[in-house]
Amino acid sequence: MVDITHKISTLRSATAMATVKVSLSETIEAIAKNLVPKGNVLEMAKTAGLFAVKNTHLSIPDCHPLPIEYTAVAYEIKDLTIDILFTVKTVYKTGVEVEAMHGASIVALTMYDMLKPIDKNIEISTIKLVEKKGGKSSYKNKFRDALTAAVFVCSDSIFAGDKEDRSGKVIVEKLESYGVETAHYEIIPDEVDFIQDRTKKFVQENQLVIFTGGTGLSPRDVTPEALEPLLENRIPGIEEAIRNYGQDRMPYAMLSRSVAGTIGDSLVLALPGSVNGARESMDAVFPHVLHIFHILKGSNHDAK
């Protein structure tokens, strides 16, 4: 199965459709008047679909078990055709398209099974996805000009050449995957003056200025102290999202002092210096955090 442990949970929904075509008008009349010998077709089929959608992962090998938090089944009858609309919702890390299509399919098969004694020419067709919402595809941010970033690694030992940087490189790779160009990458010591100097200079030229390292509790961890006086607007929501995401994966994440805020039209981030801490912090808020650049230009939260 695909690894989805790095994803964040969002509201996901999907609507699928299946079509059942009968051959006799008497079949439609029997359904409408609840005269089918096997019972109430619409209600029985709906019940079968509700059972099925909650067990999709038992039938489709690569589907993840997930909480089904809402389902709805609707029917549209036109002449000899019955359209089944099956909607599923969840708040989770992956979508529910297959679950919706599975539910619609089982509703159609149940109708076929119940109607075959009275109609020998029933067809099932057009099982398809009608609509899906949620996840990255629903929160794409498009920009006229490419976004650029400056990435700084705050570490005395790496600056001295005693260790090799890995966390900064992870951030650069992540930014590239989100379509953000890293215009500057530099290793600097854990010094307030260095951090503040780089911040003041590079917010003039880049939409993103990201520091990794110096967010812990040791005497040389001074990145938050260097940045906080410079920030015009602190953004606690970003900081909370980073720590909450990390805490779900590692119990020491609560000890990190990640910082997020704006200077002018630039977003400044201070992320943990460990490789996993940097990677998880990026996964926690990107690419959705890029929406901030629409907001800074005066757009509303629906703008993309």
N, C-alpha and C positions, 0 to 999 in steps of 0.2 A: 504494500500500500504506500501511496505517496506520503511523505513526511509533512504534516501540517502543523507541527508543534510550534513553528516560528510565527504562525499567522495569528492575527487578533480576531476576536469575535465581533461580528457586526450583524445587524438585522438582515436576514436573507429571506427572499421569497421567490417562488416560482409557480407558474400556472401552466399546466399541460392539457392537451386535448386529445381525446380519442373519439372516433366516430363509429357508431354501430348502425348498419343499414339493414332493415328488415325487408321482406318481399311482399308482405300483405298488409293492407290497411287494417285488417282485423287484428293483426298483432299489436299495432299501435293502440287500437281501441281496447284490447284486453289489458294492456299495460295501464292505460289511463283509468280504466274502471276497476283495476285490481282483480282481474278475473283469470290471471295466469295460474295454472294448477300448482306450480311450485311455490307460489306466494307473491308477496309484494316485490316486484322486480326492482324498482328504483331504490327502495329502502334496503333490500338485501344486498344489492350491488354496492350501494354506498358503504354499508357496514363492512363488506369484504375489502373495499378500498382502504378504509381506515385501518383495518388490521394489517393490510399489506404494506402501507407506507411506513409503518413503524418497524417493519422487518426487512426493509430493502437491502440492508447490508448482509442479510443471510442468503440473499439470492444473487446479488451482484458482487463478485469477489473484491473489487477495488473500492467499493463504497464504504465510507467510514460509518461506524455507529454514531448516530447523533440524536439529540433531543428534538422530537417533533413537537412543536409548541402550538401549532394551529393547523387545522385542515378544513377544507370546505369542498363540497361536491355540488355542482350545479348541472342541470340538464337543459338542453335546448332541443325541442322536438319540432322538426320541419318535415312535413309530408311523411316519407318513410325513413327518415334519417334522425338519429338521436346523437347529438353532440354532447360529450361528457367533458366538463371543465373541472379540473382538479387542482386546487391551490394548496400550497404548503408554505408554512413560515417557521423560522427558527432564529435564534440568536446564537451563532456558532461560527467556527473558523472556515467552514466550507459550504458550498451552495447546496440547494435541495432540488436541482433540476431533475436528476435521475429519480429521486423519491416521488416527485410529482408525476413523472411519466410512468413510473411503476404503478402508482396508485390508479392512474387513469386506465392503464392496461388491464389491471385486475378487475376494475369496475366493468370494463367492456367484456372481459372473459366471463364474468359472473352473469352478466345479462345474456350472453350467448348460451351459457349452460342452462339458464332458466327458461329461455325462449325456444330452444331447439325442439321440444316436444310439439310445439304448435306452429313452428315455421322452420322448414328445412333449408332455407336459402339465405340465412343471415350472414352478413359480411362485417368484418372489423377492419377498419382502415384509418389512415391519417393519424397515427399516434405521433404527436409532435409537441415541442416546447413552444408555448405561445409567448411567454414573458418571463424574464428573470430580473431580480433586483438584488443589490447588496454586493459586498466584496469590492475588489479594486476596480472592476469594470464600471461600477456605478459612481466612483469617486475619482475619475480621471481629471487631472489638472493640465490644461493646455496653456502654453505661454507663447506669445509672439516671438520673443527673443529667448535664446537659451539661458538657463540659470547657471551661474558660476559660484564656486565655493573656494574658500581658503581653509585648509586643514592643518592644524598645529598639534604636534605631539609634545605634551609637557612632561618631561622626565629628565632628571639630572643624570641618571645612569646611561640612558640612551644618548643624550647630548654628549656625554663624555666618551661614547663609543664602547662602553662596557657591555651593552646589550643591543639587540636588534629590534627595531620597531616592527610590530605586527598589527597593533590595534589601529594605527593611523592608516595603514594599507587596507585594512578591512573596510574602514569608512570610505576611502577613495573608491574601492570596488563597489560598495553599496550605492554610492552616489552615481556612479556610472550606470548602474543598472536602472536607476530612476531617471536617467537622462540629464543629470546635472554634471557639468564639467568642473573638474578640480583644476582651478587656474594656478593655485599655489599650494605647495606642501612643504612643511618645515618642521624640524625638531628643535625645540627650545628648552632651556632649563626651567626648573620650577621657581621662577622669580616673578614677583608681582610686576616689576617694571617692564620686563620682557613681554609678559602677557598683555598688559595694558597698551604698550606701544604697538604690538601687532594688531590688537583689536581696533584701535583708533585708525590705523592706516588701512587695514583691509576691508573694513565696513564701507569705505568709500568706493571700493572697486568691485565688491562681491555681494550677492544677495544672501549668501550663507557664510558664516565664519564659525568653524567647529573646532573645539579643543577636545582632546582626549587625554586623560590623566590629571592628577592633582585634585581629584574630587573626594578623596578619602579623608581620614581623620589624623593622619600623621602630621608632625610639625611642618614638613615640607609640602604638604598638600594645600596650595594657596590659590588654585584656580578660581574657586567661587569668590574669595575675598578680592581678587583682582578684578573680576568682571562685574560684580554687583554694583559698585559705585558708577559704572559706566552705562548700565542699562537704563533706558528711558521707560520701558514697560516690561515688567517681569511677567512671565506667562506660567503661572503655577500649574495649569492643566497639562502642559507638556511635561513638566517635571514629575507630576503625579502619574501620568501615563507610563513614563519610563520606569519609575520605581515599582509601580504595580505590576507591570509586565515582568520585570526582573524578579520580583518577589515570588511570583508564581513558579519561577523556574529555579531559583536559588535563594536560600534563606538569608543570605548576607546582603542582598540588594538594598535593604532598608538602611544600610549604613553609608550608602553612596550619597553624595551631595550634588547631584546633577543640577545644572542651572540652565534656564532658558529665558530669553528676553529679546527685545528689539532695540536697535540703535538706528534711528532713521528708518529706512526701508529695508534694513538687513536683519536677519534672524541670527542670533548668537546662541550657540549651544556649548555647554561643557558636559562632556560624557565621561564615564569611567575609563580608566586606563587599561584594564584587563581586556584581552581579546574577546572573550565571551561577553563581557559587560558592554563593550563598544558595539559588537554585533547585535546584541539583544536590544540595546537602546535604539539603534537604527531601525530594527524590525518593529519596535514598539510604536514608532510615530511616523515613519516614512512608508509610502509617499504622501500620506494624507496631510502631513504637516505643511507640505508645499502650498496648500490652499491659503496659507497665511499671506502669500504675496498678492493674491486677489483681494483679500480683505484690506491689506495696507493701501491698495489703490482705490478703495472705496466701494468694492463690490460687496454683494450680500453673500450669505452662506450657501445660496443655491447656485452661485456662479461657478462655471467650470472652465 
